[in-house]
Amino acid sequence: FLDADDILLPERIFRQVEVLRQDPDAIVGGNFERIPEAATPRYVEYHRRLRTESLFAFAFRDAPLAMPTLALTRAVWCSLGGFVPGIGVPEDLHLLYGHMGSGGRLIKLEGPALVLYRYHETQTSRKLHRHQLLQVRVRAFEQLVLCAWSTFMVWGAGRDGRAFFQALSEQNRAKVTAWLDVDIRKIGRTLEGRPILHFSQAQPPLVTCVALDRTNGAFEGNLDSLNLRPGEDFFYLI
């Protein structure tokens, strides 16, 4: 895929076709650079850090592969029925989650950028409300992960954690056993009828509803201290 205002970089097609020849049922994406260069630096760096083996753990936080970098075979495209029609639809999420739901593999190419991805104030993706995107991500998470969980905990007893909880189906809300947090003002209280515990009391599986790269590494360090397996014991939702 390539939008009309983005720029294809040399070697992109060769690199992706080479992978698809080995794994024709996969969807392949990769890194990108921004136009203008200084636009959304945290978003660019976040995608640079992703690896094929970590995509599943991050898949429900945001699109695991950036839309303008995607490549797939016609057979896969047709099997998925193309894009979900409509204006203001997160078509990349629907496409990727549909592929994952059918057992399809996602591959992230490391190394040089595949495309110059243009950023501007009027682009369609900026018109999608975060609540709309959360609903799509949570529905996919329920279908692909929560269906196999009988109980789980939610890390983050703040706005984002509550928004995630409210987006869950009634059946999956009933699976939430506790909240996790670091705020001593919250710990020991209840939220939605569940206790708020210190994160060190975490019992997997769990989901994290805490923004990444916003706590000077404190959240990431606390998470690492639990020695959990991403994509198995926990998933990132925010």
PyMOL commands that set and color helices and strands:
alter all, ss='L'
color gray80, all
select helices_A, chain A and resi 12-22+41-49+52-58+67-69+74-80+91-101+124-127+130-144+146-148+159-167+170-173+199-201+218-225
alter helices_A, ss='H'
color red, helices_A
select strands_A, chain A and resi 7-8+26-30+32-35+105-109+115-118+152-155+176-181+190-191+194-198+206-208+234-236
alter strands_A, ss='S'
color yellow, strands_A
deselect
rebuild
show_as cartoon
